[in-house]
Amino acid sequence: MSSTAIPVTSRKTYTWLYFLFPSLAVMLVFFIYPILLTFFYSFTNLALTGESAKQLKFVGFDNYVRMFADPTVRISIWNTLIFLIGSAVIGQQVLGFLIAILMKRKNKTFRRVIGTVVLAGWVTPEIVCALCLYSYFGDEGTLNAILSTLGIPTVTWLYTVPMLTIILANVWHGTAFSMLVFQAALDDVPKEIEEAALVDGASRWKILTSIILPYIKGTITTNAMLVTLQTLGVFGLIYAMTGGGPGTATTTLPIFMYNQAFINYQLGYGTAISLLLLLLGIVLSLFYIRTLKE
C-alpha cells in the first residue's frame, strides 16, 4: 500500500488561509451579509406598520422608481454635496493644513497648547458637539449675546443660514484629524530641501507651493478621502442641531433615509436610499483612489 502525503510546500502555500479566516469571517458577518440583506430589502415593501408589515412582498424596482421621482431625494443629494464640499473637502482640509503649517517647527509648548485646543473638538462626542454648537448659534446663544454686546443686530442662525451652521459645526468637530495627519506629513519633509531653497532666494510661498505641497500630495489626497467618507455618514450632528430643517434646508441623505425608514416606517424605501448613499461613497472612493494612482 502506498500513502499519499501533502507536500510540505503545499501546506505552506495554504497556511495563510488559517490566519485570514477570522478576519474574513468577521467581514462576512458584519459587512458583506448586511450589505446583501440591505440590497434584498430595497426590492421589498418592508415596513414597520400597516399592511406591508404583515407580509413581506417583492416589489421589484418600485422603491427606486419612487426614489428618483421624489424631489426631496434630489434636494438631499444636493445638500449632501454642499455639506461634503463645505465641511470636509474645503473646511477641514484647508483649516487643518493651515493650523499644521503654522505650528510647523514651533516650540513644543506652543504646539502642545494649540494642539490641545484643536483636539478638544475632535474628542468631544458628536452629540455633545451638536449641543454645544446649538447653544452657540441659538437665538439666545453665545454668538447672538456677543453681537448684542457689540450693538450688532442678532441673527436667527439656525433658520437663516442653517447649512452654514452645520458646516461650521462639523469643521470644528473634525479639523483636528486633518491637523494631525498634516503635522505628520510636514514633519517628514526634508529640512535640507527647504534650507537649500531659502539659500537660493526662494520665498516662503514658493517653498510652500513648489516643495511642500508636491511632497505631501499623496497625504492630501488620502486625508481628503478619509474625511469625505467620514463626513458622508454624519447624522447625529445634523439631526441634533436642525433635524434636517427648517423644511429640507439641511436634509442630507442620512437624514432623509432615517426619516423614511424610522419616522415613516418605510424600511424598504429607506434601504433603497441607503444604497444610494453607499453608491455615492463608492464613486467618491474610486475617484480618490484614481487620483492617488495618478
C-alpha positions in Angstrom: 0.0 0.0 0.0 1.2 3.4 -0.8 0.2 6.5 1.1 -0.1 9.9 -0.5 1.1 12.8 1.6 0.5 16.5 1.0 3.8 18.1 0.0 5.3 20.5 2.5 5.3 23.3 0.0 1.6 22.9 -0.5 0.9 23.1 3.2 3.0 26.2 3.5 1.1 27.7 0.5 -2.3 27.4 2.2 -1.1 28.3 5.7 -2.1 32.0 5.2 -5.7 30.9 4.9 -5.8 29.9 8.6 -4.6 33.4 9.6 -7.0 35.2 7.3 -10.1 33.2 8.3 -11.0 35.2 11.4 -10.8 38.5 9.6 -12.7 37.1 6.6 -15.4 35.7 8.9 -15.9 39.0 10.7 -16.1 40.8 7.4 -18.6 38.4 6.0 -20.9 38.5 9.1 -20.7 42.2 9.9 -20.1 43.8 6.5 -20.9 41.7 3.4 -24.0 40.0 4.8 -25.7 43.3 6.0 -25.0 44.8 2.6 -26.5 41.9 0.8 -29.5 41.9 3.2 -30.0 45.7 2.6 -29.8 45.1 -1.1 -32.5 42.5 -0.9 -34.8 44.6 1.4 -34.6 47.5 -1.1 -36.6 45.4 -3.5 -39.4 44.7 -1.0 -42.2 46.5 0.7 -40.7 46.0 4.2 -42.4 48.3 6.7 -42.9 48.5 10.5 -46.6 49.3 10.4 -49.6 48.8 8.2 -50.4 46.0 5.7 -46.9 45.9 4.4 -45.6 44.9 7.9 -47.8 41.8 7.9 -46.5 40.2 4.7 -43.2 40.8 3.0 -43.5 41.2 -0.8 -41.1 41.6 -3.6 -41.9 44.9 -5.4 -39.1 45.0 -7.9 -37.7 48.4 -8.8 -40.7 50.3 -7.3 -38.7 51.8 -4.4 -36.0 53.0 -6.9 -38.6 54.5 -9.3 -40.2 56.2 -6.3 -36.8 57.4 -5.1 -35.7 59.1 -8.3 -39.1 60.6 -8.8 -39.1 62.1 -5.3 -37.9 65.8 -5.4 -36.7 65.5 -1.8 -34.1 63.0 -2.9 -32.6 65.5 -5.3 -32.6 68.1 -2.6 -31.0 65.7 -0.2 -28.3 64.8 -2.7 -27.6 68.4 -3.3 -27.4 69.2 0.4 -25.1 66.2 0.9 -22.7 67.5 -1.7 -22.7 71.0 -0.3 -22.1 69.7 3.2 -19.3 67.5 1.9 -17.5 70.2 0.0 -18.0 72.8 2.6 -17.1 70.9 5.7 -14.8 68.1 4.5 -13.1 69.0 1.2 -12.6 72.7 2.0 -13.2 73.3 5.7 -11.4 70.5 7.5 -8.7 70.1 4.8 -7.8 73.8 4.5 -8.1 74.7 8.2 -6.3 71.6 9.3 -3.4 72.3 6.9 -3.3 76.0 7.9 -3.0 75.0 11.6 -0.4 72.4 10.9 1.7 74.7 8.7 1.5 77.5 11.4 2.6 75.0 14.0 5.5 73.7 11.9 8.8 74.0 13.8 7.3 75.9 16.7 8.4 75.0 20.2 6.8 72.0 21.9 4.9 74.2 24.5 3.2 76.2 21.7 2.3 73.0 19.7 1.0 71.3 22.8 -1.3 74.2 23.8 -2.7 74.8 20.3 -3.0 71.0 19.7 -4.9 70.5 22.8 -7.4 73.3 22.0 -8.0 71.9 18.5 -8.2 68.3 19.7 -10.9 69.3 22.2 -13.4 69.5 19.4 -12.4 66.1 17.9 -12.5 64.1 21.2 -15.9 65.6 22.1 -18.7 63.1 21.3 -20.8 64.1 18.3 -24.0 64.7 20.2 -22.2 66.8 22.8 -20.6 68.8 20.0 -24.0 69.3 18.4 -25.5 70.6 21.7 -22.6 73.0 22.2 -22.9 74.4 18.7 -26.7 74.6 19.1 -26.2 76.7 22.2 -23.7 78.8 20.4 -25.8 79.5 17.3 -29.2 79.5 19.0 -31.5 82.6 19.1 -30.3 83.4 22.7 -27.0 81.7 22.3 -23.4 82.8 22.8 -22.9 84.3 19.3 -26.0 86.5 19.5 -25.1 87.5 23.0 -21.7 88.7 21.7 -23.4 90.6 18.8 -25.9 92.3 21.2 -23.0 93.4 23.4 -21.3 95.0 20.4 -24.6 96.6 19.3 -24.9 94.5 16.2 -28.4 93.1 15.2 -28.8 89.4 16.1 -29.4 86.7 13.6 -31.5 83.5 13.8 -28.6 81.5 12.5 -30.3 78.1 12.6 -33.1 79.3 10.5 -31.4 82.0 8.3 -28.3 80.1 7.4 -28.8 76.5 8.7 -26.4 74.8 6.2 -23.6 77.2 7.2 -24.1 76.4 10.9 -23.9 72.6 10.4 -20.9 73.0 8.2 -19.1 75.1 10.8 -20.1 72.6 13.5 -18.6 69.7 11.5 -15.5 71.7 10.7 -14.9 72.4 14.4 -15.6 68.8 15.3 -13.3 67.2 12.7 -10.5 69.6 11.9 -8.1 68.0 14.4 -7.9 64.8 12.4 -6.7 66.7 9.3 -4.3 68.7 11.5 -2.7 65.6 12.9 -2.3 64.0 9.5 -0.7 67.1 8.0 1.5 67.6 11.0 3.0 64.1 10.5 3.4 64.7 6.8 5.0 68.1 7.2 7.5 66.7 9.8 8.6 64.3 7.1 9.5 67.0 4.5 13.4 67.1 4.4 14.6 70.2 6.1 17.6 70.3 3.8 15.5 70.9 0.7 13.7 73.9 2.4 17.0 75.3 3.6 18.6 74.9 0.2 15.6 76.8 -1.4 15.9 79.6 1.1 19.6 79.9 0.3 18.7 80.1 -3.4 16.4 83.0 -2.6 13.0 81.3 -2.8 10.2 82.9 -0.8 8.1 81.1 1.8 5.2 81.0 -0.6 7.3 79.5 -3.3 8.7 76.8 -1.0 5.1 76.0 0.1 3.7 75.7 -3.5 6.8 74.2 -5.2 8.3 71.9 -2.5 5.9 71.2 0.4 2.6 70.7 -1.4 4.0 68.4 -4.1 5.9 66.4 -1.5 2.8 65.7 0.6 0.2 65.5 -2.3 -0.3 61.8 -1.5 -1.2 62.6 2.1 -3.5 65.4 1.0 -5.5 63.0 -1.3 -5.6 60.3 1.3 -6.8 62.7 4.0 -9.4 64.1 1.7 -10.8 60.6 1.0 -10.9 59.8 4.7 -12.6 63.0 5.8 -15.0 62.8 2.9 -16.2 59.3 3.7 -16.4 60.2 7.4 -18.5 63.3 6.6 -20.7 61.4 4.2 -22.2 59.5 7.1 -22.6 62.3 9.6 -26.1 62.0 11.1 -26.2 62.8 14.8 -24.6 66.3 14.5 -27.2 67.5 11.9 -30.2 65.7 13.5 -29.5 67.2 16.9 -28.9 70.8 15.6 -31.5 71.2 12.9 -33.3 67.8 12.5 -32.8 68.3 8.7 -34.8 71.6 8.7 -36.0 74.2 8.5 -38.0 72.3 5.9 -35.5 70.4 3.9 -32.7 73.0 4.1 -30.3 70.6 5.9 -31.8 67.3 4.9 -28.9 65.2 3.8 -29.1 61.6 2.5 -28.6 60.1 6.0 -31.3 62.3 7.5 -33.7 61.6 4.7 -33.0 57.8 4.9 -33.7 57.9 8.7 -36.9 59.8 8.2 -38.3 57.4 5.7 -37.2 54.2 7.5 -37.8 55.1 11.1 -40.2 58.1 11.1 -42.5 57.0 8.2 -41.7 53.3 8.9 -41.0 52.5 5.3 -37.9 50.3 5.7 -37.9 49.1 2.1 -37.8 52.6 0.8 -35.2 53.6 3.4 -32.9 50.8 2.4 -33.1 51.8 -1.2 -32.0 55.3 -0.1 -29.1 53.8 1.9 -27.9 52.0 -1.2 -27.8 55.4 -3.0 -25.7 56.7 -0.2 -23.4 53.6 -0.4 -23.1 54.2 -4.2 -22.1 57.8 -3.7 -19.4 56.7 -1.2 -18.1 54.1 -3.7 -17.9 56.7 -6.5 -16.0 59.2 -4.3 -13.6 56.4 -3.1 -12.9 55.4 -6.7 -12.2 59.0 -7.6 -9.7 59.4 -4.8 -8.0 56.1 -5.5 -7.6 57.0 -9.1 -6.2 60.4 -8.1 -3.7 58.6 -5.8 -2.5 56.4 -8.6 -2.0 59.4 -10.9 
